[in-house]
Amino acid sequence: MNEGHLIKNDKLWEAVNALVYGEGDARSRVTAACLLLDKMNSKELPPDLQRRIDIVKDEAGKKGALRSIDGDVLRDRYTHTSKTRMNKTYAKLAKEIYKIYCELNERT
């Protein structure tokens, strides 16, 4: 296994760890996972898995950030979106992140 695979697994593992061991409901755990996934370089995953991560992040951050009149971010896009969405939607997103993690590990 080369170093690139270790980096991939580390970032994705941190996100999965937030899903499994994080506090709160699925919304708060997926929010934490997505904030971690934002730190991942788009080249760290195979293109098909990266597309799926992007879809999860787009869904979890659909409403965009909450900004002040001056344009300052008051609430990141994931936290802002999670305030008005169903927990079961986030449970599905959590499962998708986990499936992506498992598929990546099956390939390496």
N, C-alpha and C positions, 0 to 999 in steps of 0.2 A: 504494500500500500504506500503510495507516495504522500508527500506532505500536503498536497492539495486536497486529498481526501480527508485528512485529519481536520483541516480547516472547515471543510463542508460539514462534516459530522459535528464538529464542535458548535457551530452556530445553530444548526438545526436541532442539535441535542439540547442546547440552552432553551430554545423555544418549546420543545416537547417537555422539558423539565418544568417550565413555567405552567404548561397545561396540566401536568400531573400533580405537581406539588404546590402550585400557586394557591393563594387564598381567594375566596370569593366565588362568585358564580362563573359560568362559562364566559360571559361577556368580559368580565375583568381579566380572566386568565388568557383569553384569546387576544385581548388588547395588549397584555404584557408580552405575549408571544410575538405578535406582529411588530411591536416596537423593537424586539430583538432581531426579528427577520429583516427589518429595515437596515440593519447594520451589515447584512450579508451582501457581498459583491455579487452582481448579477451573473458573473462568470463562474461562480463557485459551484453551481449545480448544472447538470445536463439541461439543455434548453427545454425539454418537455416538462421536467420537474419545476424549473424556474417559472414557466408559464403558469403552472398550477399554483405556485406560491404567490405569484402576482395577482391571480384571480382571487385568492383568499384575502390578500391584503386590500385589493380594490373593494371587495364586498364588505370587509370589516371597517373600511374607512370611507365608505360611500358618500357620506355627507360632507367630507372635507373637514378641515380644522375650523374651530370657532375662533374668530378674530375680533379684536377691538376695532373701534372706528379708525384708529391709527394704523391698523394692519398687524398689530402684535398678536401672536398666537396665545389665546387664552386657554385653549384645550386642543390637544393634538387630534388628528383626524379619527383615530381609532376610539379614543375616549369619547369624543363628541358624538360619533355615530352610535356607539354602544348605549348611549343614554335613552335612545328612542327605538331600539330594535329588540326583538324577542330573544330570550335566552336560548330557545331551541335552535334558532338560526346560528348562534355562536357555537352550540354543541356540534352542529354539522361542520362548521369551519374547523373546530378542534379536531374532529375525526379526520378531516382532509389533511391537516398538517401532520398528524400522526401517520396516516397512510403514505404520505410523501416521504417521511423519514424512513419508514419501513422499506419502501421501494428503493430508496437510495442505498440503504444498507444491504439489500439483496444483490445489488449490482456490484458492490465493492468486495 
